[in-house]
Amino acid sequence: MKQSKWVIETNVAVASKTCLMVLRGDTSGIRPGQFVEIALPNLFLRRPISVCNIDGDRLTLIYKVVGEGTAVMSGLPAGTRLDILSGLGNGYDLSRAGDKVLLVGGGVGVPPLIYAAKRLREMDKQVRVVVGFNTVSEMFIGDTLETMGCKVDVCTMDGSFGKQGVVTDLITTPAPFYYACGPLPMLKALVQKIGTNGQLSLEERMGCGVGICVGCSVQTTEGIKRVCKEGPVFNAGEVIWK
Protein backbone atom coordinates (compact mmCIF):
# COMPACT_ATOMS: atom_id res chain seq x y z
CA MET A 1 0.00 0.00 0.00
CA LYS A 2 1.28 3.43 -0.92
CA GLN A 3 -0.16 6.87 -0.11
CA SER A 4 0.56 9.70 -2.52
CA LYS A 5 -0.85 12.78 -4.22
CA TRP A 6 -2.33 12.52 -7.70
CA VAL A 7 -3.55 15.15 -10.16
CA ILE A 8 -6.68 14.70 -12.28
CA GLU A 9 -5.90 15.06 -15.97
CA THR A 10 -9.33 14.09 -17.35
CA ASN A 11 -12.70 13.36 -15.77
CA VAL A 12 -15.53 12.86 -18.26
CA ALA A 13 -18.76 10.90 -18.72
CA VAL A 14 -18.35 7.93 -21.07
CA ALA A 15 -21.71 6.17 -20.68
CA SER A 16 -24.93 6.39 -18.70
CA LYS A 17 -23.99 7.25 -15.08
CA THR A 18 -20.42 6.16 -15.85
CA CYS A 19 -17.28 8.31 -15.87
CA LEU A 20 -13.65 7.94 -16.88
CA MET A 21 -10.96 9.63 -14.80
CA VAL A 22 -7.29 9.81 -15.74
CA LEU A 23 -4.83 10.83 -13.03
CA ARG A 24 -1.08 11.41 -13.03
CA GLY A 25 1.07 10.15 -10.18
CA ASP A 26 3.30 7.32 -8.97
CA THR A 27 1.99 4.18 -10.69
CA SER A 28 4.87 1.92 -9.66
CA GLY A 29 3.88 -1.47 -8.30
CA ILE A 30 0.20 -1.33 -9.30
CA ARG A 31 -0.97 -4.67 -10.71
CA PRO A 32 -4.05 -5.75 -12.69
CA GLY A 33 -6.95 -6.56 -10.38
CA GLN A 34 -5.86 -4.19 -7.62
CA PHE A 35 -7.78 -1.08 -6.53
CA VAL A 36 -7.16 2.39 -5.15
CA GLU A 37 -8.81 4.27 -2.28
CA ILE A 38 -9.56 7.93 -2.97
CA ALA A 39 -10.00 10.61 -0.29
CA LEU A 40 -12.72 13.05 -1.38
CA PRO A 41 -13.51 16.56 -0.15
CA ASN A 42 -15.81 16.69 2.92
CA LEU A 43 -16.32 12.90 3.01
CA PHE A 44 -14.98 10.71 5.84
CA LEU A 45 -14.53 7.37 4.08
CA ARG A 46 -12.29 6.89 1.08
CA ARG A 47 -13.90 5.44 -2.06
CA PRO A 48 -12.49 2.19 -3.53
CA ILE A 49 -12.19 2.12 -7.33
CA SER A 50 -10.73 -0.70 -9.44
CA VAL A 51 -7.68 0.04 -11.57
CA CYS A 52 -8.68 0.14 -15.23
CA ASN A 53 -5.34 0.85 -16.87
CA ILE A 54 -1.80 2.08 -16.32
CA ASP A 55 0.10 3.95 -19.02
CA GLY A 56 3.38 5.41 -17.79
CA ASP A 57 2.53 7.75 -14.93
CA ARG A 58 -1.16 7.79 -15.88
CA LEU A 59 -3.79 5.84 -13.96
CA THR A 60 -7.19 5.30 -15.61
CA LEU A 61 -10.32 4.66 -13.54
CA ILE A 62 -13.81 3.95 -14.86
CA TYR A 63 -16.47 4.29 -12.19
CA LYS A 64 -20.25 4.26 -11.95
CA VAL A 65 -22.02 7.15 -10.23
CA VAL A 66 -24.11 5.34 -7.62
CA GLY A 67 -23.89 7.38 -4.42
CA GLU A 68 -22.63 10.49 -2.71
CA GLY A 69 -18.94 9.68 -3.09
CA THR A 70 -18.95 8.88 -6.79
CA ALA A 71 -21.26 11.87 -7.39
CA VAL A 72 -18.59 14.09 -5.82
CA MET A 73 -15.92 12.37 -7.94
CA SER A 74 -17.84 13.01 -11.15
CA GLY A 75 -17.80 16.75 -10.50
CA LEU A 76 -14.07 17.12 -9.84
CA PRO A 77 -12.34 19.21 -12.55
CA ALA A 78 -8.99 18.64 -14.22
CA GLY A 79 -6.15 19.90 -12.07
CA THR A 80 -7.69 18.70 -8.79
CA ARG A 81 -5.16 17.09 -6.44
CA LEU A 82 -6.30 13.92 -4.67
CA ASP A 83 -4.85 11.89 -1.82
CA ILE A 84 -4.91 8.24 -2.93
CA LEU A 85 -3.89 4.91 -1.44
CA SER A 86 -2.70 2.67 -4.29
CA GLY A 87 -1.59 -0.93 -4.74
CA LEU A 88 -4.44 -2.23 -2.57
CA GLY A 89 -5.67 -5.81 -2.52
CA ASN A 90 -4.37 -8.91 -4.28
CA GLY A 91 -4.55 -8.70 -8.06
CA TYR A 92 -4.78 -11.34 -10.76
CA ASP A 93 -1.98 -13.91 -10.97
CA LEU A 94 -1.22 -13.58 -14.68
CA SER A 95 1.54 -16.20 -14.47
CA ARG A 96 -1.19 -18.85 -14.41
CA ALA A 97 -2.41 -17.96 -17.92
CA GLY A 98 -1.68 -20.39 -20.73
CA ASP A 99 -1.19 -19.43 -24.37
CA LYS A 100 -4.93 -18.83 -24.66
CA VAL A 101 -6.91 -17.08 -21.95
CA LEU A 102 -10.50 -15.92 -21.42
CA LEU A 103 -11.53 -12.69 -19.68
CA VAL A 104 -15.17 -12.25 -18.61
CA GLY A 105 -16.70 -9.06 -17.26
CA GLY A 106 -20.10 -7.62 -16.47
CA GLY A 107 -20.95 -3.91 -16.19
CA VAL A 108 -18.53 -2.05 -13.91
CA GLY A 109 -16.68 -5.35 -13.52
CA VAL A 110 -15.22 -4.77 -17.00
CA PRO A 111 -12.62 -2.04 -16.17
CA PRO A 112 -10.17 -4.27 -14.21
CA LEU A 113 -10.02 -6.61 -17.20
CA ILE A 114 -8.68 -3.88 -19.47
CA TYR A 115 -5.36 -3.63 -17.64
CA ALA A 116 -5.22 -7.43 -17.34
CA ALA A 117 -5.78 -7.75 -21.10
CA LYS A 118 -3.03 -5.23 -21.79
CA ARG A 119 -0.50 -7.12 -19.69
CA LEU A 120 -1.52 -10.50 -21.14
CA ARG A 121 -1.09 -9.22 -24.68
CA GLU A 122 2.36 -7.92 -23.70
CA MET A 123 3.05 -11.53 -22.66
CA ASP A 124 1.98 -12.59 -26.19
CA LYS A 125 -1.11 -14.46 -24.98
CA GLN A 126 -4.17 -15.00 -27.18
CA VAL A 127 -6.92 -13.16 -25.32
CA ARG A 128 -10.65 -13.54 -25.77
CA VAL A 129 -12.81 -11.06 -23.86
CA VAL A 130 -16.53 -11.59 -23.21
CA VAL A 131 -18.36 -8.64 -21.68
CA GLY A 132 -21.98 -7.93 -20.85
CA PHE A 133 -24.03 -4.82 -20.11
CA ASN A 134 -27.69 -4.17 -19.35
CA THR A 135 -28.14 -1.93 -22.39
CA VAL A 136 -26.10 -0.09 -25.05
CA SER A 137 -26.28 3.23 -23.17
CA GLU A 138 -24.19 1.68 -20.36
CA MET A 139 -21.38 0.48 -22.66
CA PHE A 140 -18.03 2.23 -22.37
CA ILE A 141 -15.29 0.00 -23.79
CA GLY A 142 -15.31 1.29 -27.38
CA ASP A 143 -12.56 -0.36 -29.44
CA THR A 144 -9.96 -0.34 -26.64
CA LEU A 145 -9.69 -4.11 -26.35
CA GLU A 146 -9.72 -4.74 -30.11
CA THR A 147 -6.89 -2.25 -30.50
CA MET A 148 -4.87 -4.36 -28.06
CA GLY A 149 -5.40 -7.39 -30.31
CA CYS A 150 -8.06 -9.12 -28.23
CA LYS A 151 -11.05 -10.99 -29.65
CA VAL A 152 -14.09 -9.32 -28.12
CA ASP A 153 -17.70 -10.53 -27.80
CA VAL A 154 -20.39 -8.29 -26.33
CA CYS A 155 -23.90 -9.01 -25.11
CA THR A 156 -26.64 -6.85 -23.64
CA MET A 157 -29.60 -7.94 -21.54
CA ASP A 158 -32.07 -6.07 -23.77
CA GLY A 159 -30.40 -6.91 -27.09
CA SER A 160 -29.65 -3.27 -27.91
CA PHE A 161 -26.07 -4.22 -28.85
CA GLY A 162 -24.43 -7.53 -29.69
CA LYS A 163 -26.14 -10.75 -28.67
CA GLN A 164 -29.13 -10.55 -26.36
CA GLY A 165 -28.53 -12.38 -23.11
CA VAL A 166 -25.81 -12.82 -20.51
CA VAL A 167 -22.09 -13.52 -20.76
CA THR A 168 -22.42 -17.25 -20.13
CA ASP A 169 -24.56 -17.49 -23.29
CA LEU A 170 -21.47 -16.52 -25.30
CA ILE A 171 -19.19 -19.14 -23.74
CA THR A 172 -19.78 -22.57 -25.25
CA THR A 173 -16.53 -24.35 -24.42
CA PRO A 174 -14.39 -24.45 -21.26
CA ALA A 175 -11.40 -22.11 -21.20
CA PRO A 176 -7.87 -23.31 -20.33
CA PHE A 177 -7.83 -20.50 -17.76
CA TYR A 178 -10.00 -17.44 -17.16
CA TYR A 179 -10.12 -14.18 -15.23
CA ALA A 180 -13.44 -12.59 -14.38
CA CYS A 181 -15.00 -9.63 -12.59
CA GLY A 182 -18.63 -8.68 -12.17
CA PRO A 183 -21.74 -9.14 -10.05
CA LEU A 184 -21.80 -12.21 -7.80
CA PRO A 185 -24.68 -13.92 -9.68
CA MET A 186 -22.68 -13.62 -12.92
CA LEU A 187 -19.55 -15.06 -11.31
CA LYS A 188 -21.50 -17.93 -9.74
CA ALA A 189 -23.11 -18.80 -13.09
CA LEU A 190 -19.72 -18.62 -14.80
CA VAL A 191 -18.11 -21.06 -12.36
CA GLN A 192 -21.06 -23.43 -12.66
CA LYS A 193 -20.77 -23.41 -16.44
CA ILE A 194 -17.04 -23.55 -17.15
CA GLY A 195 -15.50 -24.75 -13.89
CA THR A 196 -13.05 -23.50 -11.31
CA ASN A 197 -9.93 -23.11 -13.44
CA GLY A 198 -9.81 -19.35 -13.07
CA GLN A 199 -9.71 -16.33 -10.82
CA LEU A 200 -12.58 -14.06 -9.78
CA SER A 201 -12.52 -10.45 -8.65
CA LEU A 202 -15.44 -9.98 -6.24
CA GLU A 203 -17.53 -6.85 -5.96
CA GLU A 204 -18.38 -6.09 -2.33
CA ARG A 205 -19.12 -2.85 -0.48
CA MET A 206 -16.01 -1.77 1.42
CA GLY A 207 -15.75 0.39 4.53
CA CYS A 208 -12.10 0.95 5.40
CA GLY A 209 -10.63 -0.75 2.32
CA VAL A 210 -7.53 -1.89 4.23
CA GLY A 211 -8.79 -4.90 6.19
CA ILE A 212 -9.63 -3.31 9.54
CA CYS A 213 -13.44 -3.16 9.59
CA VAL A 214 -14.03 -6.67 8.07
CA GLY A 215 -17.25 -5.36 6.52
CA CYS A 216 -16.48 -6.91 3.14
CA SER A 217 -15.87 -10.45 4.38
CA VAL A 218 -16.91 -13.50 2.32
CA GLN A 219 -17.05 -17.22 3.01
CA THR A 220 -14.37 -19.34 1.37
CA THR A 221 -13.21 -22.94 1.63
CA GLU A 222 -10.37 -21.62 3.82
CA GLY A 223 -12.66 -19.67 6.14
CA ILE A 224 -13.78 -16.06 6.17
CA LYS A 225 -11.66 -13.72 4.04
CA ARG A 226 -11.78 -9.97 3.49
CA VAL A 227 -12.37 -8.84 -0.10
CA CYS A 228 -10.26 -5.71 0.40
CA LYS A 229 -7.28 -7.53 1.93
CA GLU A 230 -7.16 -11.21 0.92
CA GLY A 231 -9.07 -10.32 -2.27
CA PRO A 232 -10.54 -8.82 -4.30
CA VAL A 233 -9.19 -11.64 -6.47
CA PHE A 234 -9.88 -15.21 -5.33
CA ASN A 235 -9.37 -18.58 -6.95
CA ALA A 236 -12.68 -19.64 -8.46
CA GLY A 237 -12.78 -22.87 -6.49
CA GLU A 238 -12.44 -21.29 -3.04
CA VAL A 239 -15.54 -19.08 -3.04
CA ILE A 240 -18.57 -20.47 -1.20
CA TRP A 241 -21.67 -19.19 -2.94
CA LYS A 242 -24.78 -18.17 -1.01
C-alpha positions as CSV (number, residue, x, y, z in Angstrom):
1,M,0.0,0.0,0.0
2,K,1.3,3.4,-0.9
3,Q,-0.2,6.9,-0.1
4,S,0.6,9.7,-2.5
5,K,-0.9,12.8,-4.2
6,W,-2.3,12.5,-7.7
7,V,-3.5,15.1,-10.2
8,I,-6.7,14.7,-12.3
9,E,-5.9,15.1,-16.0
10,T,-9.3,14.1,-17.3
11,N,-12.7,13.4,-15.8
12,V,-15.5,12.9,-18.3
13,A,-18.8,10.9,-18.7
14,V,-18.3,7.9,-21.1
15,A,-21.7,6.2,-20.7
16,S,-24.9,6.4,-18.7
17,K,-24.0,7.3,-15.1
18,T,-20.4,6.2,-15.9
19,C,-17.3,8.3,-15.9
20,L,-13.6,7.9,-16.9
21,M,-11.0,9.6,-14.8
22,V,-7.3,9.8,-15.7
23,L,-4.8,10.8,-13.0
24,R,-1.1,11.4,-13.0
25,G,1.1,10.1,-10.2
26,D,3.3,7.3,-9.0
27,T,2.0,4.2,-10.7
28,S,4.9,1.9,-9.7
29,G,3.9,-1.5,-8.3
30,I,0.2,-1.3,-9.3
31,R,-1.0,-4.7,-10.7
32,P,-4.1,-5.8,-12.7
33,G,-6.9,-6.6,-10.4
34,Q,-5.9,-4.2,-7.6
35,F,-7.8,-1.1,-6.5
36,V,-7.2,2.4,-5.2
37,E,-8.8,4.3,-2.3
38,I,-9.6,7.9,-3.0
39,A,-10.0,10.6,-0.3
40,L,-12.7,13.0,-1.4
41,P,-13.5,16.6,-0.1
42,N,-15.8,16.7,2.9
43,L,-16.3,12.9,3.0
44,F,-15.0,10.7,5.8
45,L,-14.5,7.4,4.1
46,R,-12.3,6.9,1.1
47,R,-13.9,5.4,-2.1
48,P,-12.5,2.2,-3.5
49,I,-12.2,2.1,-7.3
50,S,-10.7,-0.7,-9.4
51,V,-7.7,0.0,-11.6
52,C,-8.7,0.1,-15.2
53,N,-5.3,0.8,-16.9
54,I,-1.8,2.1,-16.3
55,D,0.1,4.0,-19.0
56,G,3.4,5.4,-17.8
57,D,2.5,7.8,-14.9
58,R,-1.2,7.8,-15.9
59,L,-3.8,5.8,-14.0
60,T,-7.2,5.3,-15.6
61,L,-10.3,4.7,-13.5
62,I,-13.8,3.9,-14.9
63,Y,-16.5,4.3,-12.2
64,K,-20.3,4.3,-11.9
65,V,-22.0,7.2,-10.2
66,V,-24.1,5.3,-7.6
67,G,-23.9,7.4,-4.4
68,E,-22.6,10.5,-2.7
69,G,-18.9,9.7,-3.1
70,T,-18.9,8.9,-6.8
71,A,-21.3,11.9,-7.4
72,V,-18.6,14.1,-5.8
73,M,-15.9,12.4,-7.9
74,S,-17.8,13.0,-11.2
75,G,-17.8,16.8,-10.5
76,L,-14.1,17.1,-9.8
77,P,-12.3,19.2,-12.5
78,A,-9.0,18.6,-14.2
79,G,-6.2,19.9,-12.1
80,T,-7.7,18.7,-8.8
81,R,-5.2,17.1,-6.4
82,L,-6.3,13.9,-4.7
83,D,-4.9,11.9,-1.8
84,I,-4.9,8.2,-2.9
85,L,-3.9,4.9,-1.4
86,S,-2.7,2.7,-4.3
87,G,-1.6,-0.9,-4.7
88,L,-4.4,-2.2,-2.6
89,G,-5.7,-5.8,-2.5
90,N,-4.4,-8.9,-4.3
91,G,-4.5,-8.7,-8.1
92,Y,-4.8,-11.3,-10.8
93,D,-2.0,-13.9,-11.0
94,L,-1.2,-13.6,-14.7
95,S,1.5,-16.2,-14.5
96,R,-1.2,-18.9,-14.4
97,A,-2.4,-18.0,-17.9
98,G,-1.7,-20.4,-20.7
99,D,-1.2,-19.4,-24.4
100,K,-4.9,-18.8,-24.7
101,V,-6.9,-17.1,-21.9
102,L,-10.5,-15.9,-21.4
103,L,-11.5,-12.7,-19.7
104,V,-15.2,-12.3,-18.6
105,G,-16.7,-9.1,-17.3
106,G,-20.1,-7.6,-16.5
107,G,-20.9,-3.9,-16.2
108,V,-18.5,-2.0,-13.9
109,G,-16.7,-5.4,-13.5
110,V,-15.2,-4.8,-17.0
111,P,-12.6,-2.0,-16.2
112,P,-10.2,-4.3,-14.2
113,L,-10.0,-6.6,-17.2
114,I,-8.7,-3.9,-19.5
115,Y,-5.4,-3.6,-17.6
116,A,-5.2,-7.4,-17.3
117,A,-5.8,-7.7,-21.1
118,K,-3.0,-5.2,-21.8
119,R,-0.5,-7.1,-19.7
120,L,-1.5,-10.5,-21.1
121,R,-1.1,-9.2,-24.7
122,E,2.4,-7.9,-23.7
123,M,3.1,-11.5,-22.7
124,D,2.0,-12.6,-26.2
125,K,-1.1,-14.5,-25.0
126,Q,-4.2,-15.0,-27.2
127,V,-6.9,-13.2,-25.3
128,R,-10.6,-13.5,-25.8
129,V,-12.8,-11.1,-23.9
130,V,-16.5,-11.6,-23.2
131,V,-18.4,-8.6,-21.7
132,G,-22.0,-7.9,-20.8
133,F,-24.0,-4.8,-20.1
134,N,-27.7,-4.2,-19.4
135,T,-28.1,-1.9,-22.4
136,V,-26.1,-0.1,-25.0
137,S,-26.3,3.2,-23.2
138,E,-24.2,1.7,-20.4
139,M,-21.4,0.5,-22.7
140,F,-18.0,2.2,-22.4
141,I,-15.3,0.0,-23.8
142,G,-15.3,1.3,-27.4
143,D,-12.6,-0.4,-29.4
144,T,-10.0,-0.3,-26.6
145,L,-9.7,-4.1,-26.4
146,E,-9.7,-4.7,-30.1
147,T,-6.9,-2.2,-30.5
148,M,-4.9,-4.4,-28.1
149,G,-5.4,-7.4,-30.3
150,C,-8.1,-9.1,-28.2
151,K,-11.0,-11.0,-29.7
152,V,-14.1,-9.3,-28.1
153,D,-17.7,-10.5,-27.8
154,V,-20.4,-8.3,-26.3
155,C,-23.9,-9.0,-25.1
156,T,-26.6,-6.9,-23.6
157,M,-29.6,-7.9,-21.5
158,D,-32.1,-6.1,-23.8
159,G,-30.4,-6.9,-27.1
160,S,-29.7,-3.3,-27.9
161,F,-26.1,-4.2,-28.8
162,G,-24.4,-7.5,-29.7
163,K,-26.1,-10.8,-28.7
164,Q,-29.1,-10.6,-26.4
165,G,-28.5,-12.4,-23.1
166,V,-25.8,-12.8,-20.5
167,V,-22.1,-13.5,-20.8
168,T,-22.4,-17.2,-20.1
169,D,-24.6,-17.5,-23.3
170,L,-21.5,-16.5,-25.3
171,I,-19.2,-19.1,-23.7
172,T,-19.8,-22.6,-25.3
173,T,-16.5,-24.3,-24.4
174,P,-14.4,-24.5,-21.3
175,A,-11.4,-22.1,-21.2
176,P,-7.9,-23.3,-20.3
177,F,-7.8,-20.5,-17.8
178,Y,-10.0,-17.4,-17.2
179,Y,-10.1,-14.2,-15.2
180,A,-13.4,-12.6,-14.4
181,C,-15.0,-9.6,-12.6
182,G,-18.6,-8.7,-12.2
183,P,-21.7,-9.1,-10.0
184,L,-21.8,-12.2,-7.8
185,P,-24.7,-13.9,-9.7
186,M,-22.7,-13.6,-12.9
187,L,-19.6,-15.1,-11.3
188,K,-21.5,-17.9,-9.7
189,A,-23.1,-18.8,-13.1
190,L,-19.7,-18.6,-14.8
191,V,-18.1,-21.1,-12.4
192,Q,-21.1,-23.4,-12.7
193,K,-20.8,-23.4,-16.4
194,I,-17.0,-23.5,-17.1
195,G,-15.5,-24.8,-13.9
196,T,-13.0,-23.5,-11.3
197,N,-9.9,-23.1,-13.4
198,G,-9.8,-19.4,-13.1
199,Q,-9.7,-16.3,-10.8
200,L,-12.6,-14.1,-9.8
201,S,-12.5,-10.5,-8.6
202,L,-15.4,-10.0,-6.2
203,E,-17.5,-6.8,-6.0
204,E,-18.4,-6.1,-2.3
205,R,-19.1,-2.9,-0.5
206,M,-16.0,-1.8,1.4
207,G,-15.8,0.4,4.5
208,C,-12.1,1.0,5.4
209,G,-10.6,-0.8,2.3
210,V,-7.5,-1.9,4.2
211,G,-8.8,-4.9,6.2
212,I,-9.6,-3.3,9.5
213,C,-13.4,-3.2,9.6
214,V,-14.0,-6.7,8.1
215,G,-17.2,-5.4,6.5
216,C,-16.5,-6.9,3.1
217,S,-15.9,-10.5,4.4
218,V,-16.9,-13.5,2.3
219,Q,-17.1,-17.2,3.0
220,T,-14.4,-19.3,1.4
221,T,-13.2,-22.9,1.6
222,E,-10.4,-21.6,3.8
223,G,-12.7,-19.7,6.1
224,I,-13.8,-16.1,6.2
225,K,-11.7,-13.7,4.0
226,R,-11.8,-10.0,3.5
227,V,-12.4,-8.8,-0.1
228,C,-10.3,-5.7,0.4
229,K,-7.3,-7.5,1.9
230,E,-7.2,-11.2,0.9
231,G,-9.1,-10.3,-2.3
232,P,-10.5,-8.8,-4.3
233,V,-9.2,-11.6,-6.5
234,F,-9.9,-15.2,-5.3
235,N,-9.4,-18.6,-6.9
236,A,-12.7,-19.6,-8.5
237,G,-12.8,-22.9,-6.5
238,E,-12.4,-21.3,-3.0
239,V,-15.5,-19.1,-3.0
240,I,-18.6,-20.5,-1.2
241,W,-21.7,-19.2,-2.9
242,K,-24.8,-18.2,-1.0
